[in-house]
Amino acid sequence: MDTEAQPTERDRSSRLVRSEEISDTEGPEGRSRFALVSRAAEWLPGGRITLTALVFLLFLLLFSRFVLQPFEIPSRSMERGLRIGDRVLVNKLAYRFGAEPQRGDVVVFDGTGYFGHADYIKRVVGVGRDHVVCCDKEGRIEVNGRSVDESTFLYPGDSPSTVSFDLVVPEGRLFVLGDHRGGSSDSRDHLGSPGGGMVPVGRVIGRADWIAWPSEHWTRLDRPGVYARVPAADGVHG
């Protein structure tokens, strides 16, 4: 004898009611989202393809605005590492959460009112309260009493600087130089200008972390280890 219980009419009705309740409570929200997307796609020429492209472009715009922005190298001032036409990726979050530029970082900044009405890319040589001198007995730049060997990134044949200086970087400012010292307009050229050639940290757009183009020049821009040996600033001009 088949003893399996057969569903009664009431059982079937109960399941039907529960199914309708779930559909009524969960379905409209999902359907409304799909309906909104469908209406937007119908309104746009090209339908869903155009809508997808617009969403992707919006994502790229927001990503470039707040996270990672490409920057084209406009001059020879950062050779040998960065050449005219190279595209670097600028990390705009590097200094957003309490971190500040460090000695050796390659940064992009807005030079308006300090260098000129444009964005610039330079290497940070001194940060707030650093005592920066050019040059020591061997012709090297000295930071907080420590000579810095820049030979690994300085343009071949260039001296660290043909301009002498002895200064303390104000708090919240940066002393920046190009790696191609013979072809760079940098903090040395603006010592007598407003701000003394020092770039406010607030003007820094971000840190250049990668060379992205051309593909054969793809590389990461690491902070040179020589700056790690520079002692902390004491803020006293010795």
C-alpha positions, 0 to 999 in steps of 0.5 A, spaced: 500 500 500 502 506 498 502 510 504 506 516 502 501 522 504 498 526 499 498 533 499 491 536 500 488 542 497 489 546 503 496 544 503 497 547 496 493 553 498 498 554 504 504 554 499 501 558 494 499 563 499 506 563 502 509 564 495 505 570 494 507 573 500 515 572 499 513 575 492 510 581 494 515 583 500 521 581 495 519 582 488 517 589 487 524 592 489 528 588 484 523 589 479 523 596 480 531 596 479 530 592 473 525 597 470 529 603 472 535 600 468 530 598 462 527 605 462 534 608 462 536 604 456 530 605 452 531 613 453 538 612 450 540 611 443 544 605 443 540 602 449 544 598 454 550 598 450 550 606 451 548 605 458 554 600 460 559 605 456 556 611 460 557 607 467 564 605 465 566 612 463 563 615 470 567 610 473 573 612 470 572 619 471 571 618 479 577 613 479 581 618 476 579 624 480 579 621 487 584 615 486 589 614 480 590 619 475 595 619 469 600 625 468 604 626 462 611 628 463 612 635 459 619 636 459 626 633 461 627 636 468 626 629 471 631 625 466 634 620 467 628 616 470 622 620 466 622 622 459 618 627 455 612 623 453 612 618 459 605 617 462 606 616 470 600 614 474 599 619 480 597 616 487 592 621 489 590 617 496 598 617 498 597 623 502 589 623 504 589 619 510 594 623 515 601 621 511 605 626 508 610 626 502 617 623 504 624 625 502 625 622 495 618 621 493 616 624 486 610 628 487 606 632 482 603 638 485 599 645 483 605 650 482 600 656 481 602 662 485 609 658 487 612 656 480 607 658 475 600 656 472 601 649 471 602 642 474 609 640 476 613 633 477 619 633 482 623 630 487 622 631 494 629 633 497 627 636 504 620 636 508 618 641 514 624 643 518 629 640 514 636 643 514 638 643 506 645 645 504 648 645 497 654 643 497 658 639 502 666 638 500 664 633 495 659 637 492 653 633 494 647 636 497 646 635 505 640 634 509 640 635 516 647 634 516 647 628 512 650 628 505 646 624 500 649 620 494 644 622 488 648 618 483 643 612 482 637 617 479 641 624 478 642 625 470 649 623 468 654 629 468 649 633 472 652 636 479 647 636 485 647 643 484 650 649 481 646 654 485 649 654 493 643 654 498 643 654 505 636 654 508 631 651 513 624 648 510 618 651 513 613 647 516 608 644 512 612 646 505 617 642 501 623 643 498 623 640 491 628 639 485 628 635 478 633 629 477 636 633 471 639 639 475 641 642 469 634 642 465 630 643 471 626 649 474 625 648 481 625 650 488 632 653 487 630 658 482 624 661 486 628 662 493 627 669 492 619 668 490 613 668 494 614 662 499 621 662 497 621 656 492 617 651 497 611 648 495 605 647 500 604 640 502 596 642 500 598 643 493 601 636 492 596 632 487 599 625 489 605 621 489 608 618 482 608 611 483 608 608 476 611 609 469 605 606 465 607 608 458 610 607 453 610 599 455 617 598 455 618 603 460 613 600 465 616 600 472 615 602 479 618 609 482 621 607 488 623 611 494 631 611 493 634 608 500 639 614 501 634 618 504 632 613 509 639 614 512 637 622 513 636 623 520 630 627 523 630 634 522 631 638 529 628 645 526 635 648 528 639 652 522 646 650 524 
